[in-house]
Amino acid sequence: MNLSLLVPHIHEIKKRFILWLLLWAMCAMCIYSFKDQILKFILQPLNETLIMTHVTEGFMITLKLIVMGGLILSIPFALYQVWGFMRPGLYNHEKRFWIWMIILSIVLFLAGVIFAHFFILPLALSFLRSFGGEDINTKFLPSLSAYLGFYMNLILAFGLSFEFPILLLLLGKMNLISAQQLKERRRIAIVLIFTFAAIVTPPDILSQISLAIPLVGFYEIVILLLKNIHQKRI
């Protein structure tokens, strides 16, 4: 292999990576400008007064918020940079496929985040707080950093889980799986999906089912899409 042929591609990757880092930093600055409003929005489902147990906790929370928030906001631009790098080597029909995959991946990630915040989080908080013990002398004093970590883990888990159909479609596009194979392994897939949902969600059955059902639905939709793609090839 002629390594000199790889040099332009390496420079292209480096340039696009630096552009993404710069935008990530700009998004982080935007998050910092609205950090109080964002924190208020995140804390709204809890509806409790939170405590900070360390002197540096406020700083670390702000840092975590702007870094993670900037990363999430910059994801569409990162996907655009991946698309820009791949585009010259793709045929027209491949370009259309990847454009739809990028758009769909952004939409599904945002759908997972919204679903987790407005539906799953209130259910999980209600369930977990019910174990506080009404007959014993306890007071619920949640830590701000602990809650924020719980919130981000939940949001990212659902956002990334909703990328499940994208993964299956890409595997199908590369002929690594087919609609028929997915049909034959449907029962195994459903068991694995419910197991995965039990691992990444809070320990209540309603949250687990609320994640598993959309993933099973995505699985069935991908079967139909791969079947349609196969028929078009024929």
N, C-alpha and C positions, 0 to 999 in steps of 0.2 A: 504494500500500500504506500502510495506517495504521500508522505506527511505534509508536503508543501500545499497539497490540495485542501488539507483540513484547516490551514492557517486562516483563510478568509472566514470560514464558518466559526472558528473559535473567536475571532475578533467581533463577528456579528453577535454571537451569544453574549460576549462580554459587554458590548454596547447596550444591548437590550436589557441585560440584567442591571446595569448601572442606572438606566432610565427608570426601571421599575423601582429600584431602591430610592431614587430621588422622589418619585411620586409617593412611595410609601411614607417618606419623611414629611412630604407636604400634607398628606392625609392625616398623619399623626398630629401635625400642627393644627389642622382644622378640628380634630377631635379635642385637642387641648383647649381650644377657644370655647368649646361648648361642653366642657367636661361636667360642669355642675348640672346642666339640663339633662345630659346623658345619664349621669348617675341617678338623678331623680327618677328618670324613666325606668331604669333597671331596678331600682329599689321599690317602685310602686307596688308590684305584686306582693311583696313581703309585708308592707304597711306596718313596720315596726321601727322603733328607735334602735340604731345599731351602735356598737361600741368599737373603739380602737384600742388594742391591748399593747401596742408597741409605739415608741416615739416615732419611728420611721414608717409606720404603717400607712399614714396618709400619702407620703411620697411614693411608696411602693405601689399603692393602689392606683394612683394617678399614672405612674409609669406603665403599669400593666394595662390600664385602660387605653392609653394613647397608642401603645405598641400593637395590641390586639385589634383595636378599632381601626388603626391605620392599615393594618394588614388586610382586614376584611374589606375595607373600602377600596384597596388597591388591587384586589383579586381580579376584577374585570380587565383592568389594564394589563395585569400580568398575563392573562389569557390572550389578550390582543397581541402582546409581544410574542407569545408562542405561535400564534397564528401568522404573524408577520414573518417569522423565521421559516415556517413550513410552507408558506404560500407559493414561493417560486418553483418548488419541486412538485406541485400537485396539478393533476388534471382538473378540468372545469367541474366535472361531477364530484371529484374528491373535495374541491374547494367548497361546493355547496354543502356537502355532508359535514365538513368540519365547522363551517359557519353555524349550522344548526346545532351542532354538538356544543359549541361554546356558548351560544345563546341559551340553550336548554340547561346547561350546567349552572349558569348564573341564576336563571329563574328558579331551578330546583333548590339551589343552596339558599336563596332568599326565602323560598317557601318553607323550607325546613326551619330556618331561624324564626320566622313569623309564627309558625305552628308551635314551636317550642315555647316561645315567649308568652303568647296569648292563650294557649290551651294547656300545654303540658305543665308549665311552671306553676300556675295556680293549683292544679290538681296535686302535683308533687308536694308543694309546700303545705297544703291542707292535710295531706296524708301524714307527712313527717311530723308536723306539729301536734297531731292527735296523740302522739306517744309521749307528750311532755309529762303526763301524770297529773290529773286534777286533784287527787286525794293526798298528794304530798306537797310540802312547802318548797316549791321551785318557782323560779322566775326566768322567763325566756329572754336572754340577752345575747342575741346573735352578733358575731364579729363581722365587721364590714369586709375584711379580707377573705374570711371563710365563705361568706355569702357570694362575694364577687367571683371567687374561684369556682364555687358550685354553679353559679349562673353561666359562666363562660364555658365550663365543661359541658353543661347541658345543651347550650346553644350550638356549640361546635359539633357535638355528637349528632344532633338532629340535622344540622346543615350538611355535614359530610355524609350522613346516612342517606340523605335524599339524592346523593350522587350515584346511588346504587344502579339505577337504570342506565346511566351513562357508561358505567363500567361494563355492563352486560352488552350494550350496543357496540362498544368498541371491540370487545372480544368476538362478537358476532361478525363485525366488519372484517376482522382479521381471520375469519374462518376457524377460530379456535373453539367456538360453540355454535350450535344450531338450534332452531326452534324445536326440532324433534328431541334433541338431547335435553333441553330444558323441560319439555313435557314429561319425558321419562323420569326425570329426577325431581319432579315437582314436590313429592312428599318429603324427600330429604331436604330440599331447599326450604320448605316451610318450617321444618324442625330447626334448621340452622338459623333462619331468620328470627324465630321466636327466642332462640338461645342468645343470639346477638342482641336483640332488643332487651332481654333481661339483664345483660351485662352492662350496656351503656346508659340505661335509664335508671332513675331513682327506684328504690326497692318497693314499688307498689304495682299491682297487677294492671291497673288502669293505664298507667304510663307505658308499661311494656306492650300492652295490646294496642295502644294508640300509635306506637311506632311500628309495630309488626304489621298491622293491617295495611297501611300505605305501602310498605315494602313488598308485601305479597301482591298488592294491586299493581305495583310497578313491574313485578316479575311477570305477571300475566300480560301486561301491555307490551313488554319487550318480546314475549313469545309471538304476539300478533305482528309486531313490527318486523322481526326477523323473518317471519314467514312471508310477509309481503316483499321484503328485500330479496329473498330467495326466489320468489316467483318472477320478479322483475329480471333477475339474472338469467333465468331460464327463457 
